[in-house]
Amino acid sequence: MLTTVTRLYTGTLDLIESALLPWFPGLFARFAFAATLWLYFLNSARTKIEPGLFGFLSVRDSAYYQIALPAVEAAGGDVSAVPFLPWGLIVYLGTYAELILPLLIVVGLATRIAALGMLCFVAVQTLVDITVHQVGPETIGALFDRFPDSVILDQRLLWTVPLVFLVLYGPGLIALDTLVDRWTKRRRQ
């Protein structure tokens, strides 16, 4: 009896794996990212760029206040006095990373690199929130404290789960990466 149950169990899992494993996990990780974080990062990026169709070509002063507040304060609040290297470059890279990387993840293009970039972005965002914006302990929270609602440790740890999956396993078969891979393989033949 136990052998029959074990065979049925492993047979069912083998069937599920063969049917779902090539395409579902990567697609689901990208869906989870899109459903929970894409609009968050898009709206955050929109606060840093000018409005309008070509507004993304110009970074607002508010981006400096959000990303490089110590440099703005050192310049007496005058964003134009903030040196481009390194602060202006950091602001531009952070703004465009927040705009472009999530889009790449959602469509599945350069997914592993984009997900790795987003992991770095979330780490820097967390560091800036804690050190520059000086959020309090109630916002930072603690792991293993029975309260799953802290904005920094609990939420951002959960943010990293689909990103780590995408870095390690890729976007799955339903992604632009797959189309690009197939196209390049055909071109080589």
BELHU-V207725 format. One record per backbone hydrogen bond with DSSP energy under -0.5 kcal/mol. CO is the residue of the C=O (numbers start at 1). NH is the residue of the N-H. E is the energy in kcal/mol with one decimal. If there is no record, write none. Layout:
co & nh & e
CO & NH & E
CO & NH & E
//
This chain:
co & nh & e
1 & 5 & -2.2
2 & 6 & -2.5
3 & 7 & -2.5
4 & 8 & -2.5
5 & 9 & -2.7
6 & 10 & -2.9
7 & 11 & -2.7
8 & 12 & -2.3
9 & 13 & -2.4
10 & 14 & -2.6
11 & 15 & -2.1
12 & 16 & -2.5
13 & 17 & -2.9
14 & 18 & -2.5
15 & 19 & -1.9
16 & 20 & -2.9
17 & 21 & -2.1
20 & 23 & -1.1
20 & 24 & -2.9
22 & 173 & -0.9
23 & 27 & -1.4
24 & 28 & -3.2
25 & 29 & -2.5
26 & 30 & -2.2
27 & 31 & -2.5
28 & 32 & -2.9
29 & 33 & -2.0
30 & 34 & -2.7
31 & 35 & -3.2
32 & 36 & -1.7
33 & 37 & -2.9
33 & 38 & -1.6
34 & 39 & -0.6
37 & 41 & -2.6
38 & 42 & -2.7
39 & 43 & -2.8
40 & 44 & -2.1
41 & 45 & -2.6
42 & 46 & -2.2
43 & 47 & -1.0
44 & 47 & -0.6
45 & 48 & -1.8
45 & 49 & -0.7
48 & 60 & -2.9
52 & 55 & -1.3
54 & 57 & -1.8
55 & 50 & -1.5
55 & 58 & -1.8
58 & 50 & -1.8
60 & 63 & -0.9
60 & 64 & -0.6
61 & 64 & -0.9
61 & 65 & -1.5
62 & 66 & -2.1
63 & 67 & -2.5
64 & 68 & -2.1
68 & 71 & -0.6
68 & 72 & -1.9
69 & 73 & -2.8
70 & 74 & -2.2
71 & 75 & -1.3
72 & 77 & -3.0
73 & 76 & -1.6
75 & 78 & -1.1
77 & 79 & -0.9
78 & 81 & -1.5
79 & 82 & -1.6
83 & 88 & -1.6
84 & 86 & -0.6
84 & 89 & -2.8
86 & 90 & -2.3
87 & 91 & -2.4
88 & 92 & -2.6
89 & 93 & -2.9
90 & 94 & -2.6
91 & 95 & -2.5
92 & 96 & -2.6
93 & 97 & -2.3
94 & 98 & -2.0
95 & 99 & -1.0
96 & 100 & -2.9
97 & 101 & -1.6
97 & 102 & -0.5
99 & 103 & -0.5
100 & 104 & -2.3
101 & 105 & -2.1
102 & 106 & -2.4
103 & 107 & -2.2
104 & 108 & -1.2
104 & 109 & -2.5
107 & 176 & -1.8
108 & 177 & -2.8
110 & 114 & -2.8
111 & 115 & -3.0
112 & 116 & -2.2
113 & 117 & -2.6
114 & 118 & -2.4
115 & 119 & -2.2
116 & 120 & -2.1
117 & 121 & -2.5
118 & 122 & -3.0
119 & 123 & -2.0
120 & 124 & -2.6
121 & 125 & -3.2
122 & 126 & -2.4
123 & 127 & -2.3
124 & 128 & -2.9
125 & 129 & -2.6
126 & 130 & -2.3
127 & 131 & -2.9
128 & 132 & -1.8
128 & 133 & -2.2
129 & 135 & -1.8
136 & 139 & -1.0
136 & 140 & -2.2
137 & 141 & -3.0
139 & 152 & -2.3
140 & 153 & -2.2
142 & 145 & -0.6
146 & 148 & -0.6
147 & 150 & -0.5
150 & 155 & -2.0
152 & 156 & -1.7
153 & 157 & -1.4
154 & 158 & -1.9
155 & 159 & -2.0
156 & 160 & -1.4
157 & 161 & -0.7
158 & 161 & -0.6
158 & 162 & -0.6
159 & 163 & -0.9
160 & 164 & -3.2
161 & 165 & -2.2
162 & 166 & -2.4
163 & 167 & -2.2
164 & 168 & -2.4
165 & 169 & -3.2
165 & 170 & -0.5
166 & 170 & -1.6
173 & 175 & -1.5
175 & 179 & -1.3
176 & 180 & -2.8
177 & 181 & -2.5
178 & 182 & -2.5
179 & 183 & -2.5
180 & 184 & -2.6
181 & 185 & -2.1
182 & 186 & -2.1
183 & 187 & -2.0
184 & 188 & -1.5
185 & 189 & -0.9
//
